[in-house]
Amino acid sequence: MICLILGGGAGSRLAPLTSHRSKPAVPIAGKYRLIDIPISNCLNSGVKRMFVVTQYNSASLNQHIKNTYHFDVFSHGFVDILAAEQTPNSDQWFQGTADAVRQSMHHLKNHDYDYILILSGDQLYQMDFEELAKYHISKKADLTIATIPVNEVDAPGFGIMKVNDNVLLIPLLKNLKRMFWQTGLLRFLLKMKAKEKLI
């Protein structure tokens, strides 16, 4: 399994904390940053290969990751930055979350993996991704989304999705591909053979 952690956008709701940094770079509990939460969850779940996809106000985040995460040569683990880039194939910066993932996929070609774990870099939660992977495999799913229920009052501040009695996603929009990226997904695991169909 390999992981893409999304480096976040403007984070205007956290101003002034995000005036000079992206949301994942916001300090918490002294020397830590929000980005340390998904990285810690990965490390504690045995996921040791992570890319952090950055674009907005990312210097502080890049510096924190560079100075914090060092692996020995035998572990083959890493936390690398994937900054938004213009290439011969595209002169566009990331046009949102889905586009950031799509434009970053070519960086994974030199890595061996069966599953991609895509995480938000600016949320506080504790989760065992090994459990998530086992659930995903047991269900023979193409896509597994981990999220939490919210009440009607809090719903407008979050992305919305609907599931049926079998916990299968029910499209709320005509374009299911578009919906996956507009639901404010917390975390999801994507099976490799379904990757090209969805992205």
N, C-alpha and C positions, 0 to 999 in steps of 0.2 A: 504494500500500500504506500502511496505517496500522497502528500498533502499540499493543497494550495490554500493559503490563508489570505483573505482579501484585506488589503490595507486601509480601506475606508475612504470616505470622502470628506467633505467640509466639516461635518459635525457641528453645524451651527447651533443646535440645541444645547451644546456644551460650552458655548462661548461664555466667558473669555478664555477658558482652558484650551480651546482649539484655535485661538487667534494665530498662533505661530506653529501649530503642529496638527497632524491628523488625529482622529479619535483614538486609534490604537496606540498612539504615542503618549496619551494622557497619563500622567503619573497616578499610581494608586499604592497605598500601603508603603510609603517611603520610596524605596529605590526601584520599585516595580512599575511596569506600564501595562495598560490593558492588553497589549499584544502577548504578554507573558502568560495570560490565562489559556488561550488556545494552544500555545506552544507547550505549556506544562501539561495540559490534557493529552496532547499527542505523545510527549515523552513518557508519561505515566501509562499510556496505552500501548507502548512499544512502537509507535510511529516515529521514526528517527530521520525521515527525509521530508523536509518542508521547504516550500517556496513561499515567500511573502510578496504578494503582488501589490505594488505601490504606485501612486500617481500624485495625489494631492498633498502638498505641504509635508513632504516625506523625509526631509533631512534629519529631523530629530529621531524619527522611527528607524531610519537606516543606520544611524549612528548607534542607537541602543542595541539593535540586533547584532551589528558588527562587533561591538564591545562585550556583548553578553554571552553569545552562544558559540562555543568552541568544542569540537568533538575530537576524540583521538583518531589516529589514522586507521585503526583497526575496526572501528564501529561502522564506517561508511555513512555516518549520520551527518546531516547538515541543516542549517537554516540559512537559505540564500534569498537575496532580494531579487525580485523581477520588477524592474522599474518600467513604467510605460515607455514605449519606444516607437520611433518612426522607422520603418523598414522599406526596402525597395518594393515590397508587396503592398504596403499601406502607409500613407502619410498621416493617418488619423491617430489621435490619442485615444485612450479608452473612452468608449461612449456609454459607459454604465457597467454594472457588475457582470452581466453575461458576456459583454464584449471583452472585458478584462480577462475573463477565463478563456474565451475563444482565442484572443491574441496571444495568450501565454502558453497555449498547448504545445506549440512547436518546441518549447524548451524542455518538454518532458520526453522527447523522442529518444534521447540517449540514456534513459533510465528504464530499468526493468520493473514493471508493476502490473498488477491485475486490477487494482481498484484505485480510484481517486477520491480522496476525502476533501471536500471543499468547505472551508470554515470562514466565519466572520472573524475579523481581527479585533472587534471592539465590543464584545459581549462578556458578561460575567456569568460563568456557569461551570459546573464540574461534570464531566462526562467520561465514561470509559468507552473509547472508540472501538476497543476489541469486542465488547458486547454488541455494539452497533453493527460491526462487521459480521459477527456470528448471526445476528438476527437477519441481516441483509442476505447472507448466503443461504440460511435456512428457508427463507421465503422465495429463493430463486428470483429475486427482484432485479429489474434493470436500474431502478432508482429508489433509494431509501431516503426519506426526509425525517429528520429529528426536530421536533418543535414542541411547544407547550401550548395548552389551551389558555385562552384569555376570556375574560367576561365581556359582555356587550359594551360596557362603559369604556374599557381599555382598548377595544378592538380597533378604533380608528387610528391609533398610534402605531399599529402593527400591520404587517401584510396579512392577508386573509386567504385561507384555503379551506376546503370542505372535504371531508372524507365520508365514505359510506360505512355500513356495518362491518365490512371486511377490511376496513382501514385502507381502502383504495382511494386515491385522489380523484375527486370529481371536478372536472373543468368548470371554472366560473367564467372563463373567457373563451371566445371562439378559438383563439390561437393558444393551444396548450403550451407550446414551446415558450411563448412570451410569458405565460402565466408562471412558469417555474421560476422565472427571474423577478417577477413582480410581487411575489408573495412574502417578501421579507424573510426568506429562508434562513434558518439558523445554521443548520449543518446538514449536509447530505453526502451520501456515498454513491458513487456512480460506477456502474459496471462497465468495464472497458468496451464490450461489444455494443453497448447501447450509446456510448459516448458520441459517436459521429451522428447518430440520429437526432440527438437532443441539442447539440451545440452547433 
